[in-house]
Amino acid sequence: MNLKLTLFVLITPVASTSVHCQEQIQSQEQIEAPDSAIISDINGINFISGRVSTDIYKLKLGDGQEYQIYKQGSNWRDSLSFSLYNGGGYYSDNGQADGEKTGTLVASLGNYSNSFAYPYNFQNLSFSPIVKDGATFENDEESGIYTLTLSDGTQATSSANTITKVVRPNGEILTFTRSPTFRTISSSMGYMFKIKFDSGGKLSNVVAINTSVDYCSIESIDCPSLTHDWPKILIDYTDSVPGQSSMQFVTDSHGTIYGFRSFFENNLNKSTMSVNGEDKVTYSVNPNDSSFRVVNVLRDGKQWTYDWTETAYVVPYPLGRKILKLGVTVTGPSGYSSTVVSQISDGQILENIDELGRVWRRIYDLGGRLHYLVPPEGVLNSDGVPISGFTQFDHDDRGNIIQVMKVPKASSGASSIVTSAGFDTICNNRKTCNQPNWTKDANGNRTDYTYHPNSGGIVSKMEPSAQAGGSRPLTLFEYIPRFAWLKNQGGLLVQSTDAVWMLSRTTECQTVIGGSTPACDANSNSIVTTYEYGGAGTRESLLVKGVRRVAGGVTLRTCYTYDIYNRRISETTPRANLSSCP
């Protein structure tokens, strides 16, 4: 954070359904969500922060856990870093200075971040999200434990500003340990990231370990008993000209070397990124800008300039809310310019203006959710409210989209198109309450869903009948708790203490004629797919070794094998007629 040019770096362990099936199946046929706002350009310049967001490379174990790298200043960060900081004063009365004043605490977990308002006098302390997105934040004053719960039920706990545990909806537990010289992220599913720091506290080494193959203590900086060369990232720091320039070299597990050189030139702070010694791009920052926003990018001999302006602004809708706008005009190599306007406090894009002057507008409700999406042909009234040629998104109190209405241009003569969804009114289970119980398309056709309370995975999906009063296509999903087996200090495999919910079987069928409950018609055909996992007491207990598909009395089985890195290395076809998988 000390460099004038700031690069954001992120490290994300991610799970995949293709090998482990540990991610629970969730309803995908939700009503149309708004297009995500593009918050950065082809050079990685973030329109909201003005800084660089550059994807560098990843550490990976098979098709499962992934470690995505980004850079922040002279330091490196990971996506499971938990941070809390004071966000300053917030006026609950739509930004008016005479409103009831509250404080805000910004809680971040990896890519997620939200501000939570609390009474400024600290009486009856409770936290309310500024952007109503279904997340909650709590503080146990006696124990000093903070808990951030996301809308899908993911829960992160921390002591002060140090994360201690993350629990995912499927039951996976990530345990964090930290010291001045190292940090460990250990998963109950059998993997670990060992993160080391140099004497200056800067990240120097990251190793991804399959703990079903090798033992490593979460409390130790080194792992002397490793028997394999696990994927790693090495980072080296040098000062080529003390006080004037510095270098960072990053070597990934494939031997690719990334270089980052920071220096001062022509009254600008600059940073150049190279790959295997070849310069790729240079970013420049005005040293007098306390926000460290990029003003120039040079890539492959082509130049982009960025002109930033901050202005106070009262949004006509909703209700005259006062905000601070950040505008940036980007001029590319061809000479054409485009402009992006964002809202600094909530980190939201307000307008995109292309080189032809066409404007795309995004208007938010008081809960910070996108309410109107207005393309260039849309029309607004004098109060800034769209009246034709727009899309309207309505949300419940937790930020779930309950209705989408596409309003055509007035001159088209067409009718509005409406889709909708229903969610639990009261959230008794965060793993399921923010998933739709039903959805309706523009023709009123309804799809119904039920969910697994322990994992949030979808249990049934009942689609609309092809004709009124007919049977309905139905898919049922079943889950089982399974355990990883981990190497202990003695080199033996022992069962993890924490189970994770895994998809075990799906059944495709149809209901009885006129049926409205998620049950198969016993007289109809069905297709049953069973997922066969590695045996208990093996390193493959969470890997899908076989998929058995039964339809019309015919059984087809596909088998898989994996290496120690959990990479799938072979697949047998159903033609092999195997009765079981090896």
C-alpha positions in Angstrom: 0.0 0.0 0.0 3.0 2.3 0.1 3.5 2.5 -3.6 1.8 5.2 -5.5 0.6 2.7 -8.1 -1.6 0.1 -6.5 -2.3 -3.3 -8.1 -5.0 -5.4 -6.4 -4.1 -9.0 -5.8 -6.5 -11.8 -4.9 -6.1 -15.4 -4.0 -9.1 -17.7 -4.2 -9.5 -21.3 -3.2 -12.4 -22.5 -5.4 -14.2 -25.8 -5.5 -15.4 -27.6 -8.6 -18.3 -29.9 -9.2 -16.6 -31.7 -12.1 -14.4 -33.9 -9.9 -15.5 -33.6 -6.3 -19.3 -32.9 -6.7 -19.0 -31.1 -3.4 -20.7 -27.9 -4.6 -24.4 -28.4 -4.1 -26.7 -28.1 -7.1 -28.6 -24.9 -6.9 -31.5 -23.6 -9.0 -30.2 -22.0 -12.2 -33.5 -21.1 -13.8 -33.9 -18.0 -11.8 -35.6 -15.0 -13.4 -33.2 -12.9 -15.5 -30.7 -11.1 -13.4 -29.3 -7.7 -14.5 -26.2 -7.7 -16.6 -23.2 -7.1 -14.4 -21.7 -3.7 -14.8 -18.3 -3.7 -16.5 -16.1 -2.2 -13.8 -12.7 -2.4 -15.5 -11.4 -2.0 -19.0 -9.1 -4.1 -21.2 -6.1 -2.7 -19.3 -7.4 -3.8 -16.0 -8.2 -0.2 -14.8 -11.0 -0.3 -12.3 -13.5 2.5 -13.0 -14.5 2.8 -9.3 -11.1 2.8 -7.6 -9.0 4.1 -10.5 -6.4 1.4 -9.8 -5.2 -1.7 -11.6 -6.8 -5.1 -11.2 -4.6 -7.6 -13.0 -5.2 -11.3 -13.1 -1.8 -13.0 -13.0 -1.9 -16.7 -12.5 -3.3 -19.5 -10.4 -2.3 -22.3 -8.1 -4.4 -25.4 -8.6 -5.0 -28.9 -7.4 -6.7 -30.9 -10.1 -10.1 -29.4 -11.2 -10.8 -28.4 -7.7 -9.2 -25.9 -5.5 -7.8 -22.8 -7.2 -5.6 -20.0 -6.0 -6.0 -16.9 -8.2 -3.3 -14.2 -7.8 -3.7 -10.4 -8.0 -1.4 -7.8 -6.7 -1.9 -4.8 -4.3 0.8 -2.3 -4.2 4.0 -3.9 -3.0 2.1 -6.6 -1.3 0.0 -9.7 -2.2 -3.4 -10.6 -0.8 -5.8 -13.5 -1.0 -9.5 -13.7 -1.6 -10.2 -15.2 1.8 -8.6 -12.3 3.7 -11.0 -10.8 6.2 -10.8 -7.1 6.9 -12.7 -4.6 9.0 -12.3 -0.9 9.0 -14.2 2.2 9.9 -16.1 3.5 6.8 -16.8 6.9 8.4 -20.1 8.6 9.0 -23.2 7.7 7.0 -26.5 9.6 7.1 -29.4 7.2 7.2 -31.8 9.8 5.9 -30.9 9.5 2.3 -27.6 11.4 2.6 -29.1 14.5 4.2 -26.9 16.2 6.9 -29.9 16.6 9.2 -30.7 12.9 9.2 -30.0 10.5 12.1 -26.2 9.9 12.0 -24.7 6.5 12.1 -21.3 5.0 11.7 -20.3 2.4 9.2 -18.1 -0.6 9.4 -16.8 -2.0 6.2 -16.5 -5.8 6.3 -14.7 -7.7 3.5 -14.2 -11.3 2.7 -12.2 -11.9 -0.5 -14.2 -10.4 -3.4 -17.2 -9.6 -1.2 -17.4 -6.2 0.6 -20.3 -4.3 2.2 -20.7 -1.4 4.6 -22.7 -2.0 7.8 -24.3 0.9 9.6 -24.4 1.0 13.4 -25.7 3.6 15.9 -23.1 6.4 16.3 -23.6 6.5 20.0 -22.9 2.7 20.2 -26.2 2.1 22.1 -28.1 -1.1 21.3 -25.3 -1.9 18.9 -26.5 -3.7 15.8 -25.4 -3.7 12.2 -27.5 -3.1 9.1 -26.1 -3.6 5.6 -26.0 -0.4 3.5 -26.5 -2.5 0.4 -29.4 -4.9 1.2 -27.9 -8.0 -0.4 -28.9 -10.7 2.2 -25.7 -10.6 4.2 -25.5 -10.0 7.9 -22.8 -8.9 10.3 -22.7 -9.5 14.0 -20.4 -8.8 16.9 -20.3 -10.7 20.2 -19.0 -8.0 22.6 -18.1 -10.5 25.3 -15.9 -12.8 23.2 -14.8 -10.1 20.6 -15.8 -12.5 17.8 -17.1 -11.0 14.5 -19.3 -13.0 12.2 -20.0 -12.2 8.6 -22.7 -14.3 6.9 -23.2 -14.1 3.2 -26.5 -14.6 1.4 -25.8 -18.2 0.5 -25.0 -19.1 4.1 -21.2 -18.9 3.9 -20.0 -17.8 7.3 -16.7 -16.2 8.3 -15.6 -15.6 11.8 -12.8 -13.4 13.1 -11.2 -12.3 16.3 -10.6 -8.6 16.0 -9.3 -8.3 12.4 -7.9 -11.8 12.1 -9.9 -14.4 10.3 -10.1 -17.7 12.1 -12.7 -19.8 10.2 -14.9 -20.0 7.1 -17.7 -22.5 6.9 -19.3 -23.1 3.5 -22.9 -24.2 2.9 -21.9 -27.7 2.0 -20.1 -28.1 5.4 -16.5 -27.5 4.3 -14.5 -25.8 7.0 -11.5 -23.6 6.2 -9.3 -23.1 9.3 -6.9 -20.2 9.4 -3.7 -19.8 11.5 -1.4 -16.8 11.3 2.0 -15.7 12.7 4.4 -12.9 11.6 6.2 -15.3 9.3 3.5 -17.6 7.8 -0.2 -18.2 7.4 -2.1 -21.5 6.8 -5.4 -22.1 5.2 -6.5 -25.7 5.8 -9.6 -27.3 4.4 -11.6 -30.2 5.9 -11.8 -31.5 2.4 -8.1 -32.4 2.2 -6.1 -29.4 0.9 -3.9 -26.7 2.4 -2.3 -23.5 1.3 0.9 -22.7 3.2 1.7 -19.0 2.8 5.1 -17.6 4.0 6.3 -14.1 4.5 9.8 -12.6 4.5 11.4 -10.6 7.3 9.6 -7.5 6.1 6.2 -9.1 6.3 5.8 -9.4 2.5 4.5 -12.6 0.8 7.4 -14.7 -0.4 6.1 -18.3 -1.0 2.8 -20.1 -1.4 2.4 -23.9 -1.6 -0.7 -25.8 -2.4 -0.7 -29.3 -0.7 -3.0 -32.3 -1.0 -3.2 -33.2 2.7 -4.7 -36.6 1.8 -1.2 -37.4 0.4 1.2 -35.4 2.6 1.1 -34.3 6.2 1.9 -30.7 7.1 1.1 -29.1 10.5 -1.1 -26.0 10.4 1.1 -24.5 13.2 4.4 -25.0 11.4 6.1 -22.6 9.0 7.8 -25.5 7.1 6.6 -29.0 6.0 9.7 -31.2 6.3 7.9 -34.4 5.6 6.6 -33.5 2.2 7.2 -36.3 -0.3 6.1 -34.5 -3.5 6.8 -31.3 -5.3 3.5 -29.4 -4.8 2.4 -26.4 -6.9 4.0 -23.3 -5.6 4.5 -19.5 -6.2 7.9 -17.9 -5.3 8.2 -14.1 -4.9 11.5 -12.2 -4.8 12.0 -8.5 -4.0 14.9 -6.4 -4.9 15.8 -2.7 -4.7 17.8 -1.9 -7.9 18.1 1.8 -7.0 17.3 2.3 -3.4 14.6 4.9 -2.9 14.0 5.2 -6.7 13.1 1.9 -8.1 12.3 -1.6 -7.0 11.6 -5.0 -8.6 9.5 -8.0 -7.7 9.9 -11.3 -9.5 7.2 -14.0 -9.3 7.9 -17.5 -10.4 4.9 -19.9 -10.8 5.0 -23.7 -10.8 5.5 -23.8 -14.6 8.6 -21.7 -14.4 7.1 -18.5 -15.9 8.7 -15.4 -14.4 6.6 -12.3 -13.9 8.4 -9.1 -13.2 7.1 -5.9 -11.6 9.3 -2.8 -11.7 8.3 0.4 -9.9 10.1 3.6 -10.7 9.7 7.4 -11.0 10.0 9.1 -14.4 8.7 12.3 -16.0 7.1 13.4 -12.7 5.0 10.2 -12.6 5.1 7.1 -10.5 5.3 4.1 -12.9 5.1 0.4 -12.8 6.0 -2.0 -15.6 4.9 -5.6 -15.7 7.0 -8.2 -17.7 6.7 -11.9 -18.5 10.0 -13.8 -18.8 11.9 -10.5 -19.1 9.8 -9.0 -21.8 8.0 -5.8 -20.8 4.2 -6.0 -21.5 2.6 -2.9 -20.0 3.4 0.2 -18.0 1.0 2.0 -15.7 1.5 5.7 -14.6 0.1 7.5 -11.6 0.2 11.2 -10.6 2.2 11.3 -7.4 0.0 14.2 -6.1 -3.2 12.0 -6.3 -3.8 10.6 -2.9 -6.2 8.0 -4.5 -3.3 6.6 -6.7 -5.5 6.5 -9.8 -3.9 5.5 -13.1 -3.6 8.3 -15.6 -1.7 6.6 -18.4 -1.3 3.0 -19.8 1.3 2.0 -22.4 0.8 -1.5 -23.8 2.5 -2.9 -26.9 3.4 0.6 -28.1 -0.2 1.8 -27.7 -1.3 4.5 -25.2 -4.5 5.1 -23.2 -5.1 8.1 -21.0 -7.5 8.4 -18.0 -8.9 11.8 -16.9 -10.6 11.5 -13.4 -13.0 14.0 -11.8 -14.9 13.9 -8.5 -18.2 15.8 -8.1 -20.8 16.0 -5.4 -24.2 15.1 -6.8 -27.8 14.8 -5.6 -29.5 11.9 -7.4 -33.0 12.9 -8.5 -34.2 9.4 -7.9 -34.6 7.9 -5.3 -35.6 10.7 -3.0 -32.8 13.1 -3.6 -30.0 10.9 -2.2 -26.6 12.8 -2.0 -23.6 10.9 -3.4 -20.0 11.6 -4.5 -19.6 10.8 -8.2 -16.3 9.7 -9.8 -16.1 10.2 -13.6 -13.3 8.9 -15.9 -12.9 9.7 -19.5 -10.7 7.1 -21.3 -9.0 8.0 -24.6 -7.7 5.1 -26.5 -5.0 4.8 -29.2 -7.5 5.6 -32.0 -8.3 8.9 -30.3 -11.9 7.9 -29.4 -13.0 8.6 -25.9 -15.6 7.0 -23.6 -16.7 7.9 -20.1 -17.7 5.9 -17.1 -19.4 7.5 -14.0 -19.5 5.7 -10.7 -20.7 6.2 -7.2 -17.7 6.2 -4.9 -19.4 5.3 -1.6 -21.2 2.2 -2.7 -18.8 1.3 -5.5 -21.5 1.2 -8.2 -21.4 2.2 -11.9 -24.0 4.9 -12.7 -23.4 5.7 -16.4 -21.4 4.4 -19.4 -21.0 6.8 -22.3 -19.5 5.5 -25.5 -17.5 7.4 -28.1 -20.7 8.3 -30.0 -22.2 9.9 -26.8 -24.7 7.2 -26.2 -25.6 6.7 -22.5 -26.4 3.6 -20.6 -27.7 4.4 -17.1 -28.0 2.3 -14.0 -30.3 3.6 -11.3 -30.3 2.1 -7.8 -32.9 1.8 -5.0 -32.4 2.9 -1.4 -31.2 -0.5 -0.6 -28.3 -0.1 -3.0 -29.7 -2.7 -5.5 -30.0 -2.0 -9.2 -33.6 -0.9 -9.8 -33.5 0.5 -13.4 -31.3 -0.4 -16.4 -31.8 2.3 -19.0 -30.2 1.9 -22.5 -29.6 4.9 -24.8 -33.2 4.6 -26.3 -34.8 4.8 -22.8 -36.7 7.9 -21.8 -36.5 9.5 -18.3 -38.9 12.1 -16.9 -37.8 15.4 -15.3 -37.4 13.6 -11.9 -34.9 11.1 -13.4 -37.4 8.2 -13.4 -37.6 6.0 -16.5 -40.9 6.0 -18.4 -40.2 3.9 -21.4 -37.5 1.7 -23.0 -36.0 0.3 -19.7 -35.8 -2.7 -17.5 -37.0 -2.6 -13.9 -35.7 -5.0 -11.2 -37.7 -5.3 -8.0 -36.1 -6.9 -4.9 -37.2 -8.3 -1.6 -35.7 -7.1 1.7 -32.7 -9.4 1.3 -31.9 -8.3 -2.2 -33.4 -11.2 -4.1 -34.9 -10.3 -7.5 -38.6 -11.0 -7.3 -39.7 -9.4 -10.5 -38.2 -8.2 -13.8 -40.2 -6.0 -16.1 -39.0 -5.1 -19.5 -40.8 -1.9 -20.7 -40.6 -1.3 -24.4 -40.2 2.0 -26.2 -43.4 4.0 -26.2 -43.4 4.0 -30.0 -43.1 0.2 -30.3 -46.7 -0.6 -29.4 -45.5 -3.7 -27.6 -46.5 -4.8 -24.1 -44.2 -5.1 -21.1 -42.6 -8.5 -20.5 -42.7 -9.6 -16.8 -41.0 -12.5 -15.1 -41.1 -13.2 -11.4 -39.9 -15.4 -8.5 -40.9 -16.2 -4.9 -38.6 -16.5 -1.9 -39.1 -17.2 1.8 -40.6 -14.2 3.5 -38.6 -14.8 6.7 -35.1 -16.2 6.5 -34.8 -19.1 8.9 -32.1 -20.8 7.0 -29.5 -18.6 5.1 -28.5 -21.6 3.0 -31.9 -21.9 1.4 -33.9 -18.7 2.0 -32.2 -16.7 -0.8 -32.9 -19.3 -3.5 -36.3 -19.1 -5.3 -39.1 -21.4 -4.2 -40.7 -20.8 -7.7 -40.1 -18.9 -10.9 -42.5 -17.8 -13.6 -41.6 -17.0 -17.1 -43.2 -14.3 -19.3 -46.1 -16.7 -20.2 -46.9 -17.5 -16.6 -45.3 -21.0 -16.7 -44.1 -21.9 -13.2 -41.1 -24.0 -12.1 -41.0 -25.1 -8.4 -38.0 -25.9 -6.2 -37.2 -27.4 -2.8 -33.9 -27.5 -1.1 -31.7 -29.5 1.2 -31.6 -27.7 4.5 -28.2 -28.8 5.6 -26.3 -27.8 2.4 -28.6 -25.5 0.4 -28.4 -27.9 -2.6 -31.5 -28.2 -4.7 -33.6 -31.3 -3.8 -36.4 -31.0 -6.5 -37.0 -29.1 -9.6 -40.5 -29.4 -11.0 -40.9 -27.8 -14.4 -44.2 -26.6 -16.0 -46.4 -29.0 -17.8 -46.4 -28.9 -21.6 -50.2 -28.7 -21.4 -52.7 -27.6 -18.8 -53.4 -30.3 -16.2 -50.7 -32.6 -17.6 -47.7 -34.3 -15.9 -44.7 -32.1 -15.0 -41.0 -32.9 -15.8 -39.3 -33.5 -12.4 -35.7 -33.9 -11.4 -34.8 -35.1 -7.8 -31.4 -34.6 -6.2 -30.0 -36.6 -3.2 -27.0 -35.8 -1.0 -24.9 -37.8 1.4 -22.3 -36.7 4.0 -18.8 -37.8 3.2 -15.5 -37.4 4.9 -12.0 -36.6 3.6 -9.2 -38.9 4.8 -6.1 -36.9 5.8 -2.5 -37.9 6.5 -1.5 -37.5 10.2 2.0 -36.9 11.5 2.6 -40.6 11.6 1.9 -41.0 7.9 -1.5 -42.7 8.4 -4.8 -41.7 6.8 -7.3 -40.6 9.4 -10.9 -39.5 8.9 -11.6 -35.7 8.9 -13.8 -34.7 11.8 -16.1 -32.7 9.6 -18.4 -34.1 6.9 -19.3 -32.3 3.6 -22.5 -32.9 1.7 -22.0 -34.5 -1.7 -24.4 -35.1 -4.6 -25.1 -38.8 -4.6 -28.0 -39.4 -7.0 -30.3 -37.6 -9.5 -33.6 -39.0 -10.8 -35.2 -37.6 -13.9 -38.9 -38.4 -14.2 -42.4 -36.9 -14.4 -45.2 -36.3 -11.9 -48.6 -37.9 -12.1 -51.0 -36.1 -14.4 -52.1 -32.9 -12.7 -49.6 -33.5 -9.9 -48.3 -30.6 -7.9 -46.0 -32.4 -5.4 -42.3 -33.4 -6.3 -42.8 -37.1 -6.6 -42.2 -39.4 -9.6 -45.1 -41.2 -11.2 -44.4 -44.8 -10.5 -45.7 -45.8 -13.9 -43.5 -43.4 -15.9 -40.0 -43.9 -17.2 -37.1 -42.5 -15.2 -33.4 -42.0 -15.6 -31.3 -42.5 -12.4 -27.7 -41.3 -12.2 -25.6 -42.4 -9.2 -22.2 -40.8 -8.3 -19.8 -43.4 -6.9 -17.0 -42.0 -4.7 -13.6 -43.3 -3.7 -13.7 -45.6 -0.7 -13.4 -44.6 2.9 -9.9 -44.8 4.2 -8.4 -43.6 0.8 -7.2 -40.3 -0.5 -9.9 -40.4 -3.1 -12.9 -40.5 -0.7 -14.3 -37.2 -2.1 -13.5 -37.8 -5.7 -16.1 -39.2 -8.2 -14.7 -42.6 -9.3 -17.7 -43.6 -11.3 -21.0 -42.4 -12.7 -23.7 -45.0 -13.2 -26.7 -44.2 -15.4 -29.7 -46.5 -15.4 -32.6 -46.0 -17.9 -35.0 -48.6 -19.3 -33.3 -51.4 -17.5 -29.9 -50.6 -19.1 -27.0 -49.6 -16.9 -24.1 -47.5 -18.3 -21.1 -46.8 -16.1 -18.2 -44.4 -16.7 -15.1 -44.6 -14.5 -12.3 -42.2 -13.7 -8.8 -42.2 -12.2 -6.8 -39.4 -10.7 -3.2 -38.5 -9.9 -1.9 -37.2 -6.5 -2.8 -33.7 -7.6 -6.4 -34.7 -8.1 -6.2 -34.3 -11.8 -8.3 -36.7 -13.8 -5.9 -38.8 -15.9 -8.2 -41.5 -17.4 -11.8 -42.2 -18.3 -13.4 -45.5 -19.3 -16.5 -45.4 -21.6 -19.7 -47.2 -20.8 -18.9 -49.6 -23.6 -16.4 -51.3 -21.2 -19.4 -52.8 -19.4 -17.7 -52.5 -16.0 -19.7 -53.7 -13.0 -17.8 -51.4 -10.7 -15.0 -48.9 -10.9 -11.4 -49.8 -9.8 
